[in-house]
Each structure stands twice: as C-alpha cells, then as structure tokens.
Amino acid sequence: MTLTLLALGAAGCASSDAFEGGTGDGSGAPGDSGGGGAPAVCTTAADCPAGYTCTRSACVPPEDEQDESSERPPLASKSYVYVLSPSANSLTRIDPRTLTLEAIPVGASPVDVAVVPGEDSAVTLSSVEASLSVVDSNTLPSHVLRVPLGRRYGRLSVSADGAYALAWPDPSAPPGSGAEGVVSLVDLRAVRRGEPAERTVLERSAGFRVTDVLFRLEGGVATRAYVFAKSTVTVMDLTAPREQPLPLRIPLPEAMSQDVASREVVATPDAWRVLLRSTTAPLLASFDGTAFRTATLPEVATDVDLLPDGSGAVAALRTASQLALIELPGDLEDPSGIQLLDVPGASVGQVVLPPRAGGARFALVYTTVLNDESLTRVDFPAGTVTRYPLEKRVERVALSADGRTAVIVHKPQPDSPATDPYERAVDADRGYSVLDLATGYLQLRRTGALEPAQLAFSSSGGFAGVTLRSDTERRYGVDAVDLSTLVSRSVSLASPPAFAGGFSGDAGETRHRIFVSQLHPAGRISFVNLDDSQIRTVTGFTLNSRIE
C-alpha cells in the first residue's frame, strides 16, 4: 500500500562558526569534560558535545549507526527528493516543503534509481525481482507501473527527454541470470500508455562488461544510445529500435580496450561530443556515433574535460606542466592544430572547467599528488596564467554554476615540515577554501578533525553547502557558505553525512536549499536553508515504509 506520513522533524538555526562545544577556531575542542572527553554531569544536550544526548544526567554518545536506507544517493526532482529503501522494497518520496513522506512500493530490493529530467518522476531497478518501476508523482499518491525485465541488472540510465531507460549489468559485480553482455531498452512512453512488456522492452547484445551508457539528443529528442563495453561501443538507433536486431558495434582503439581502467569517457550532456582519454598511452579519441578519430598527445594526459558547449577539450600534461587545448572536431582531424599552453610555476594534474556555456573560457588547474599548495587559472585561447597561492594542499576543486567561485577542499598534512607552530597546525588540520575568481580573494576555513566530505551548490548559485564529518570525535555538520561574502556558518547534524545535493529548479522555496542524507539505521535526511541556516530533519522514513 502507499502510505503518506508527516515525518518527525526538527527545525532550528545556528549562526556560530563553531559547533556546539567548540572554540570557534575550527579545532572543535570540546568544553571542560573533567578529563573524560564529555562532561560527567549534564542537564540538557547543550551541556554535551555535538551529537551527544543528555540521558539520566549523563552525556551519551551517538549510536554506532549503519546506513540501511540506500547505497545510491538520494536524487532531487523538480519538487521532491527520492530515496531508495532497499530493505523495505520501496522508494521514499520526501516533500522538502512539508516534510511529508510517501513510501512507494517498487520491485524487491531496489538497487538503482534515476529521476526523469524535468519531471516529478523516477525510475527504479530491482535486481532480485528483475523488474523496472516507473514512479509518477505528478499526481499524489504516486502512480507506479512495474515492468518485468527477465534478467537481473545492476545499473540504470534514463535519457534526458524521459523517453527511454536502459538497464545494464553493473561492471563491478558478476551479472546474474544471463545478463552478461545483454542490456534492456525500455520505452517509458509505451509503459505509460499501458502497453505490455513485449512491446516496451527490447533486449540487445552490447559486448563484454558494459561500463558507460550515453544518450545522444537531437533537437531535445533521444535518437541514439551509446553503450560502452570493455573493447567496443554499441550504437542503438532509438528512432526505430525494433528494426535493428543487431546494433552497430564498433571496436575501441587498442590502447583503450586493454581493460576498463585503460580509458576515461567524457561527454557533453547531449552526447554530441564524446571524448575518450587513454590512461596508458598519449592518446585521445573522439566518437561521433559511427567511428573513432584519434589524436596523439606529447605525453599521457592525467585528466581531460570538455568545454561545456562541446567546442573543445582541455587535457592535463603533468610532466611538461602544460595544458593541451583541443578545438573540436578540427584538431582531431589535424592534430597539428592542438595548442600547448605552458603553465609555469604550477603543478598540472587535474582540470576543472566552468559547468555552463556562454561565460568565460578558462580552466582551473591543480594537483592532488605533488607538494604544491596552489591553484592556477588558465584563460583561453590566450593562455594567460593566474596563480593563486593556497595555505594547504588540494584534494579536489568544484566550480559554482556561474563559474565565479571555486571551493577548494584541502588535504591534511600531519607531518608538515613547517617550523612555525601556527603554520604547522594549519597544515595538520582539515579544511577548505573559497576563492572569488573575479578578485582573487581567498578565504580559508579550518575544520580541525572534521573532514569536508560532500559539496553541493544551491540552485541560485549564491551558496554552497559543505558537509563535515569526524567519526572519531562523533561530530558532524554542514557549513553554509555565502559565495558573495565567502563567510561560512555551521549547522550541526546528529549523524554522519553520506550525500549532499541541490535542487534542479529555482523555485523560491528551494533556491537556497540543499539536502543532506545521513547514515542512520532508520533513514535520515536533512534539508538545510543555506541563507538562514534553518534545518529540518526527517528521521525514520525507512521504518515508515515498512508499515503495511
């Protein structure tokens, strides 16, 4: 049955930069504990470290919790968040505005979920039951249509136009029920029309060990599916799929087909540009749906990314400390046109490009393996280099949607050689920095033992949320970062954060909001307003979904 409940939630705000019991410097040192780590006597939870409760006048640490709700992250549609509950054989729909829940029965032990772009709909995959469920929440309660697949798959992809779903074997696990090399294409439009499975599901061979699935869009309509396997790519014609019993299968370049780790596949959202980087040879390859075109680089690229409009690609050449700027498709037809840009005084290893087309063309360059405390911007096509010195090593970098602000997560360096005690303490701490690219203004946030784990930008682009986690100290939280001022405010969480995400729409109630799922045996998710630090938490949705 479908059950709609009002979840138990908590609302509150926190404006201090330190967590409860902290010092305000990011070290997170608790208050006086009498030498035992937590106060021996308490009156309320305010007397205890963050995450503890005051029970019978004693501070009791959080339970040692395991997440049973989902191995897949929650996903946001236009209006809702969907969370898999495999142990309850359900998909939980959560309304962030009201905290109401709907436990939606789907196939047994669902293993994957995808949201239909632009809709309040989702598709789930059950391996145990070998079925696919289409969940439509445009009217409530949600309507579910179940489709038998006949084979046990582990992964699911949905085309951007919502017309097709493709179920495929998980490349990291042995496939079951004869699914090796076989994929199932599901016509979601036919499913919604109520047509039987024999008219909605097509099984096609796709080669050994499928690793990537892409849908090509033309005029907003999915026309092809590209299914990458270990040594081949299979092209399925979606305009007349039943007329193609044996899809076109094209061998991958030899250097990219030795094993599944020998290449990286990147593509624009519409898959008009598909690029492969060899991890073992100085080679790039583009794929246009019919053939591969290759180009040789001076050395093996350590990273490659596509410009958001697909007009070019940028590859990192670490040994030469250069970037290769490749105009597409011209430079792959004539590789002599590839522009090599020197990046002096900086280490080149990873590349981050602005996520949206139409703005400035540049790359942020950094390394995660070399001792280089810096981030570098390279503007195209002039190759102008701007270096931003940092206080700590870099673990990863994320750019806001407008390309104006970067969030840099740092690596701790407990063996820092710094002689200054303060600098040595900064190196040993965890933390992140926020960089305003227009001014070069940089703000470091030390988080002590708290690891910056997940990062999510609000749909408005004005805020970022950074989850913080220390399992050793049992302290958890979210930093709300104002990207206009670079000032952060901290909000405590009761459980370890697992995933964080934003909402696709820019509605008034969600434009500054993110969601944070947490590790909890009964399921827990928090909705955080980044502009005012208001937090509302839903706990127990996995248990709710088990009620019959």
Secondary structure by P-SEA (a helix, b strand, c coil): cbbbbbcccccccccccccccccccccccccccccccccccccccccccccccccccccccccccccccccccccccccbbbbbbccccbbbbbcccccbbbbccccccccccccccccccbbbbbccccbbbbbbcccccbbbbbbbccccccbbbbcccccbbbbbcccccccccccccbbbbbaaaaaaacccccccbbbbbbcccccbbbbbbccccccbbbbbcccbbbbbbccccccccccbbbbcccccccccccbbbbbcccccbbbbbbccccbbbbbcccbbbbbbcccccccccccccccbbbbbbccccbbbbbcccccccccccbbbbbbccccccccccccccccbbbbbbbbccccccbbbbbccccbbbbbbbbccccccccccccccbbbbbbbbbcccccccaaaaaaaacccbbbbcccccbbbbbbbccccccbbbbcccccbbbbbbbbccccccccccccccccbbbbbbbcccccbbbbbcccccccccbbbbbcccccbbbbbbcccccbbbbbccaaaaaacc
